[in-house]
Amino acid sequence: MKVHDISDTSERVIVNLKKMGFRNIQLIGRYIYSGARQQLDTHVHPGVMEICYCDKGQQVYEVGTQNFLIKGGDVFVTFPDEPHSTADHPEEKGILYWLQIALPSECEYFLGYNGQDARSITDALLNLPARHFKGNSDLKRMLRLLMTLLNQPSKGLNRLRIYNILTSFLLSIINSSRESNKKVRANDRVKSVQNFITSHLDESLSISVLANQQNLSESHFKSWFKREVGITPMDYVLRQKIEKAKQLISERPFTTMTAVAYQLNFSSSQHFSSVFKKYTGMTPVTYKKISLAT
């Protein structure tokens, strides 16, 4: 079983707080991907909780036999020693932050707090009622500020600011998880749009068409959809078209890529191939070869 990767790349920044002398918070990371990347294999963080915040885009995570679709504004938590991965999904395009926290079973010190105060925070984190929930509007601001402050010397008042932001961030996570658990509800309007898109993937699904379906202005529809779903309407449409394309390629091994492209209303096979690679990290032809080999 793999452990967590703490290496930087050109698209991924990781700050090792443990090396900077922070006792409980081990690292904070952020990736900004312009396209799909290789899937994340099953791995664990020994004794460490990981809190992910999806700023833009979406990502699938797998814990045990359950898959979770994380969208813009969502929080996703894995608990210490819990194997997780992105299953057979690539790491998708978007912006995602993650924070790793060492949480011993009996914690007498945490972020400057001692005794019962320390245990109150760690117990609340280890007993979050929901692992996947919508975060509040302050989480993104706090994460961005943390990344800025951690690029400065971590001493004196700056170190106190970092501890203060970390504490506020974790308290917000605890509160958001609890509120989410109280207010689990289905959004019929979102489901209506999603069902409409799924049943019309062979058509040209413009913003105008989708907005009319909901009797909303185009500007109102775009802002509403992005707020509720976490990605833009057209980003969602293209993702669904590519998922349908994958299904068609797998089920019809002798079909051509041009036929798939036109069935899903792409303007050309070249455009289809470009979009397919953007969302899966491979061309349709490569995907077909892999599909036929499995």
C-alpha positions in Angstrom: 0.0 0.0 0.0 1.4 3.4 -1.0 1.8 6.3 1.4 1.2 10.0 0.5 3.3 11.7 -2.1 4.9 15.0 -0.9 6.8 16.0 -4.0 6.3 19.2 -6.0 5.7 19.4 -9.7 5.2 22.3 -12.1 1.4 22.1 -11.5 1.4 21.1 -7.9 2.8 23.0 -4.9 3.2 21.2 -1.5 4.4 22.9 1.7 5.8 20.6 4.3 4.7 22.1 7.6 6.3 19.3 9.6 9.7 20.4 8.4 8.9 23.9 9.4 8.3 22.9 13.0 4.5 22.6 13.1 3.7 19.6 15.3 0.3 18.6 14.1 -0.3 19.9 10.6 2.0 17.9 8.3 1.5 19.5 4.9 -0.7 21.6 2.7 -0.9 21.2 -1.1 -2.6 22.6 -4.1 -2.7 21.5 -7.7 -3.9 23.5 -10.7 -4.4 21.1 -13.6 -5.4 22.3 -17.1 -6.3 18.8 -18.2 -6.7 15.3 -16.8 -3.7 13.5 -15.2 -3.0 9.9 -14.3 -5.3 8.3 -11.8 -4.4 8.3 -8.1 -3.6 4.8 -7.0 -4.8 3.4 -3.7 -2.8 4.8 -0.8 -3.0 5.6 2.9 -1.8 8.4 5.2 -0.7 6.5 8.4 -2.1 8.3 11.5 -3.1 11.3 9.3 -6.5 12.8 8.3 -6.6 14.4 4.9 -9.1 17.3 4.2 -9.5 18.1 0.5 -11.2 21.3 -0.8 -12.2 21.4 -4.4 -11.9 25.0 -5.7 -12.8 24.4 -9.3 -13.7 21.4 -11.5 -14.6 18.0 -10.0 -13.0 14.8 -8.9 -14.0 11.3 -8.0 -12.6 9.6 -4.9 -13.1 6.0 -3.8 -13.1 4.8 -0.2 -13.8 1.1 0.2 -16.5 0.3 -2.3 -18.1 3.8 -2.4 -17.4 6.5 -4.9 -17.8 10.2 -4.1 -18.1 12.9 -6.8 -16.4 16.1 -5.4 -17.4 19.3 -7.1 -16.4 23.0 -6.8 -16.9 24.2 -3.3 -17.0 20.7 -1.8 -15.0 19.3 1.1 -13.9 15.6 1.2 -12.3 13.9 4.2 -10.4 10.7 4.6 -9.7 9.5 8.1 -6.3 8.2 9.4 -5.1 4.9 7.9 -8.0 4.8 5.5 -7.1 3.5 2.0 -8.5 5.7 -0.8 -7.9 6.4 -4.5 -9.5 8.0 -7.6 -10.5 4.4 -8.7 -10.3 4.2 -12.5 -10.9 8.0 -12.8 -8.0 10.4 -13.7 -7.1 13.3 -11.6 -9.2 15.8 -13.4 -8.6 19.3 -14.5 -9.3 21.9 -11.9 -8.0 23.4 -8.6 -7.8 21.3 -5.5 -6.3 21.9 -2.0 -5.5 19.3 0.6 -4.4 19.5 4.2 -2.9 16.6 6.1 -3.2 16.5 9.9 -1.6 14.1 12.3 -4.3 13.0 14.8 -3.1 10.6 17.5 -5.9 8.7 19.3 -5.1 10.5 22.5 -4.0 14.0 21.8 -2.8 16.2 24.6 -1.5 19.0 22.4 -2.9 20.4 19.2 -2.3 23.7 17.4 -1.2 25.4 20.6 -4.0 24.0 22.7 -3.5 21.6 25.6 -5.5 19.0 27.5 -9.3 19.1 27.1 -9.2 22.0 24.6 -6.9 19.9 22.3 -9.0 16.8 22.7 -12.2 18.7 21.9 -10.9 19.7 18.5 -9.3 16.4 17.6 -12.4 14.4 18.8 -14.7 16.6 16.7 -12.5 16.0 13.6 -12.3 12.3 14.1 -16.1 12.1 14.5 -17.2 14.3 11.7 -20.8 13.3 10.8 -20.2 13.7 7.1 -17.0 13.1 5.0 -18.4 14.8 1.9 -20.2 18.2 2.2 -20.4 21.7 0.8 -17.9 24.0 2.4 -18.6 27.6 3.5 -17.4 30.6 1.6 -14.5 31.3 4.0 -12.6 28.1 3.3 -11.1 29.1 0.0 -10.0 32.5 1.4 -8.3 30.9 4.3 -6.5 28.3 2.2 -5.2 31.0 -0.2 -4.0 33.1 2.8 -2.3 30.1 4.3 -0.4 29.4 1.1 0.7 33.1 1.0 1.8 33.2 4.7 3.7 29.9 4.4 5.9 31.4 1.7 7.1 33.9 4.4 9.3 33.2 7.5 7.2 31.1 9.9 8.2 32.9 13.1 6.9 35.6 15.5 3.5 37.1 14.6 3.4 35.4 11.2 3.6 32.0 12.9 0.7 33.0 15.2 -1.3 34.1 12.2 -0.8 30.6 10.6 -1.9 28.9 13.8 -5.0 31.1 14.0 -6.0 30.5 10.4 -5.5 26.8 10.8 -7.7 26.7 13.9 -10.4 28.8 12.1 -10.2 26.5 9.1 -10.7 23.3 11.1 -13.6 24.8 13.1 -15.3 25.8 9.9 -14.8 22.2 8.6 -16.4 20.8 11.8 -19.3 23.3 11.5 -19.9 22.7 7.8 -19.9 18.9 8.3 -22.4 19.2 11.1 -24.7 21.6 9.1 -24.5 19.3 6.1 -25.6 16.4 8.1 -28.6 18.3 9.3 -29.7 19.6 5.9 -29.3 16.7 3.4 -31.8 17.4 0.7 -32.3 16.7 -3.0 -32.3 19.5 -5.4 -35.1 18.7 -7.9 -34.3 21.5 -10.2 -30.6 20.4 -10.6 -31.8 16.9 -11.2 -34.2 18.1 -13.8 -31.4 19.9 -15.8 -29.0 16.9 -15.4 -31.7 14.5 -16.6 -32.5 16.7 -19.6 -28.8 16.9 -20.5 -28.4 13.1 -20.2 -31.3 12.5 -22.5 -30.2 15.0 -25.2 -26.5 14.3 -25.5 -26.9 13.8 -29.3 -28.1 17.4 -29.6 -26.5 20.9 -29.5 -27.0 21.8 -25.9 -26.4 25.5 -25.8 -26.8 27.8 -22.7 -29.9 29.2 -24.4 -31.5 25.7 -24.7 -30.7 24.8 -21.1 -31.9 28.2 -19.7 -35.1 27.9 -21.6 -35.7 24.5 -20.2 -35.7 26.0 -16.8 -37.5 29.3 -17.7 -34.5 31.3 -16.6 -32.4 34.0 -18.3 -29.1 32.8 -19.6 -27.0 34.8 -17.1 -29.2 33.7 -14.2 -29.0 30.1 -15.3 -25.2 30.1 -15.7 -24.6 31.6 -12.2 -27.3 29.3 -10.6 -25.9 26.1 -12.2 -22.3 26.9 -11.3 -23.3 27.6 -7.7 -25.3 24.4 -7.3 -23.2 22.0 -9.3 -19.7 23.5 -8.9 -18.8 23.6 -12.6 -20.2 25.6 -15.6 -23.1 24.2 -17.6 -21.0 23.7 -20.7 -18.2 22.0 -18.7 -20.9 19.6 -17.3 -22.3 19.0 -20.8 -18.9 18.1 -22.2 -18.1 15.8 -19.3 -21.4 13.9 -19.9 -20.7 13.7 -23.6 -17.3 12.2 -23.0 -18.7 9.7 -20.5 -21.3 8.7 -23.1 -18.5 8.4 -25.7 -16.6 6.1 -23.4 -19.7 3.9 -23.1 -20.2 3.8 -26.9 -16.6 3.0 -27.6 -16.7 0.1 -25.1 -20.0 -1.3 -26.3 -19.4 -0.9 -30.0 -15.7 -1.9 -30.7 -16.1 -1.7 -34.5 -17.6 1.8 -34.6 -15.4 4.7 -35.9 -14.4 7.7 -33.8 -16.0 9.9 -36.5 -19.3 8.1 -36.0 -19.1 8.6 -32.2 -18.2 12.3 -32.7 -21.2 13.0 -34.9 -23.6 10.9 -32.8 -22.7 13.2 -29.9 -23.0 16.4 -32.0 -19.3 17.4 -32.1 -18.5 19.6 -35.0 -15.7 17.2 -36.1 -13.7 14.2 -35.1 -10.7 16.4 -34.4 -12.8 18.5 -32.0 -14.1 15.3 -30.3 -10.6 13.9 -30.0 -9.3 17.2 -28.4 -12.2 17.3 -25.9 -11.9 13.6 -25.1 -8.1 14.0 -24.3 -8.8 17.1 -22.2 -11.1 15.2 -19.9 -9.5 11.7 -19.8 -5.8 12.3 -20.5 -5.8 10.1 -23.6 -7.2 10.1 -27.1 -10.3 8.1 -28.1 -8.2 5.7 -30.1 -5.9 5.0 -27.1 -9.0 4.6 -24.9 -10.4 2.1 -27.4 -7.2 0.0 -27.4 -7.3 -0.1 -23.6 -11.0 -1.0 -23.6 -10.6 -3.8 -26.1 -7.6 -5.2 -24.1 -9.5 -5.5 -20.8 
